């Protein structure tokens, strides 16, 4: 039989019921769960798989919620640290410039032309339009480093520390 039916194991209601009750009472939206993490932590790392719209949209949706919670910095690896002044200028500009956001993004990786990543910058720019006088702006902090892949010549180079140091 190529399609066997697998039955669920027997359920012990006495053990299952408290677990369901806890999960129901403790549930938080992904945005709320991340924001509430800052109640106990100064830094929260969020991993996301690249190029999955829902993951990137979660990061974008975090921006207003983080600002409302008093968090003013979002570090991202998909921007070069050397672009920080440009990012700060973009987020402080009186008018939104998608061309500048695109330039910053393409400076990191020339093939990274995904609208959802640009939307993160726009969300931060929009939040900064709501600032009261003297209020600290929301920042996107660029954590990426320039990678010089021309040093990678063979598959074996990926195992060589001296080659990887040149790349990174």
C-alpha positions as CSV (number, residue, x, y, z in Angstrom):
1,X,0.0,0.0,0.0
2,X,1.7,3.2,-1.2
3,X,-0.6,5.5,0.8
4,X,-1.0,3.9,4.3
5,X,-3.2,5.6,6.7
6,X,-1.5,6.6,9.9
7,X,-3.8,7.0,12.9
8,X,-3.2,9.6,15.6
9,X,-2.1,8.1,18.9
10,X,-4.7,7.9,21.7
11,X,-5.3,11.3,23.4
12,X,-5.2,11.5,27.1
13,X,-7.7,14.4,27.8
14,X,-6.4,14.8,31.4
15,X,-2.9,15.6,30.1
16,X,-4.0,17.4,26.9
17,X,-6.5,19.8,28.5
18,X,-4.1,21.8,30.6
19,X,-1.7,22.1,27.7
20,X,-4.5,23.5,25.4
21,X,-5.6,25.9,28.1
22,X,-2.1,27.2,28.5
23,X,-1.5,27.6,24.8
24,X,-4.8,29.4,24.4
25,X,-4.2,31.8,27.3
26,X,-0.5,32.5,26.4
27,X,-0.9,33.0,22.7
28,X,0.5,36.3,21.3
29,X,0.7,37.5,17.7
30,X,4.3,37.3,16.3
31,X,4.6,41.1,16.6
32,X,3.4,41.2,20.2
33,X,5.6,38.3,21.1
34,X,8.7,40.1,19.8
35,X,7.8,43.4,21.3
36,X,7.1,41.8,24.7
37,X,10.5,40.2,24.6
38,X,11.9,43.7,25.3
39,X,10.2,43.6,28.7
40,X,13.0,41.3,29.9
41,X,15.8,41.9,27.3
42,X,17.7,44.9,26.0
43,X,18.6,43.1,22.7
44,X,16.4,40.7,20.8
45,X,17.7,38.8,17.8
46,X,15.2,37.8,15.2
47,X,16.1,35.3,12.6
48,X,14.3,35.2,9.3
49,X,14.7,33.2,6.1
50,X,15.6,35.4,3.2
51,X,13.2,36.1,0.5
52,X,10.0,34.9,2.2
53,X,7.5,37.7,2.0
54,X,5.7,36.9,5.3
55,X,9.0,36.9,7.2
56,X,10.1,40.3,5.8
57,X,6.6,41.7,6.4
58,X,6.9,40.7,10.0
59,X,10.0,42.8,10.3
60,X,8.3,45.7,8.6
61,X,5.2,45.3,10.9
62,X,7.5,45.4,13.9
63,X,8.7,48.9,13.2
64,X,5.6,50.8,14.4
65,X,5.1,48.4,17.3
66,X,8.7,48.7,18.4
67,X,8.6,52.5,18.2
68,X,5.4,52.5,20.3
69,X,7.1,50.3,22.9
70,X,10.1,52.7,23.1
71,X,12.5,50.6,21.1
72,X,14.4,52.9,18.7
73,X,16.8,50.7,16.9
74,X,16.4,47.8,14.4
75,X,19.6,46.1,13.3
76,X,19.5,44.5,9.9
77,X,22.2,42.5,8.2
78,X,20.9,43.3,4.7
79,X,22.5,46.7,4.6
80,X,26.2,47.7,4.7
81,X,27.5,49.3,7.9
82,X,29.3,51.8,5.6
83,X,25.8,52.9,4.4
84,X,24.7,54.0,7.8
85,X,24.9,57.7,7.1
86,X,22.8,57.3,4.0
87,X,20.2,55.2,5.9
88,X,20.0,57.9,8.6
89,X,19.6,60.6,6.0
90,X,16.9,58.5,4.2
91,X,14.9,58.0,7.4
92,X,15.2,61.7,8.3
93,X,14.4,63.1,4.9
94,X,11.2,65.2,4.5
95,X,10.1,63.2,1.5
96,X,10.3,59.5,0.9
97,X,12.8,58.4,-1.7
98,X,12.3,54.9,-3.0
99,X,15.2,55.5,-5.4
100,X,17.6,56.2,-2.4
101,X,16.3,53.1,-0.5
102,X,16.9,51.0,-3.6
103,X,20.4,52.5,-4.0
104,X,21.2,51.6,-0.4
105,X,19.8,48.1,-0.9
106,X,21.7,47.5,-4.1
107,X,24.9,48.7,-2.5
108,X,24.7,45.7,-0.2
109,X,23.9,43.2,-2.9
110,X,23.2,44.2,-6.4
111,X,20.7,41.4,-6.9
112,X,18.7,42.3,-3.7
113,X,15.8,44.1,-5.5
114,X,12.9,42.9,-3.3
115,X,10.2,45.4,-2.6
116,X,9.5,44.0,0.8
117,X,13.0,45.0,2.1
118,X,12.5,48.5,0.8
119,X,9.2,48.6,2.7
120,X,11.1,48.2,6.0
121,X,12.9,51.4,5.3
122,X,9.6,53.1,4.4
123,X,7.9,51.9,7.6
124,X,10.8,53.5,9.6
125,X,10.6,56.7,7.6
126,X,6.8,56.9,8.2
127,X,7.3,56.3,11.9
128,X,9.8,59.2,12.0
129,X,7.2,61.5,10.4
130,X,5.2,61.0,13.7
131,X,7.9,62.2,16.0
132,X,7.2,64.8,18.6
133,X,9.8,67.7,18.8
134,X,12.9,66.4,20.5
135,X,11.9,62.7,20.3
136,X,14.6,60.3,19.2
137,X,14.1,58.9,15.7
138,X,13.7,55.3,14.9
139,X,16.9,54.0,13.3
140,X,17.7,51.1,11.1
141,X,21.2,50.1,12.0
142,X,23.1,48.5,9.2
143,X,25.1,45.4,10.3
144,X,26.3,44.0,6.9
145,X,29.8,43.9,5.8
146,X,31.1,44.1,2.2
147,X,31.9,40.7,0.9
148,X,34.6,40.3,-1.7
149,X,33.7,37.1,-3.4
150,X,36.4,37.4,-6.0
151,X,38.7,35.7,-3.5
152,X,36.6,32.5,-3.7
153,X,38.2,30.5,-6.5
154,X,37.3,26.9,-5.6
155,X,34.8,25.0,-3.4
156,X,37.8,24.1,-1.2
157,X,38.3,27.9,-0.5
158,X,35.2,27.8,1.6
159,X,37.2,25.7,4.2
160,X,40.2,28.1,4.3
161,X,40.2,30.6,7.0
162,X,42.6,33.0,5.2
163,X,40.3,33.0,2.2
164,X,37.2,33.6,4.2
165,X,38.9,36.5,6.1
166,X,39.6,38.2,2.7
167,X,36.0,37.6,1.6
168,X,34.5,39.0,4.8
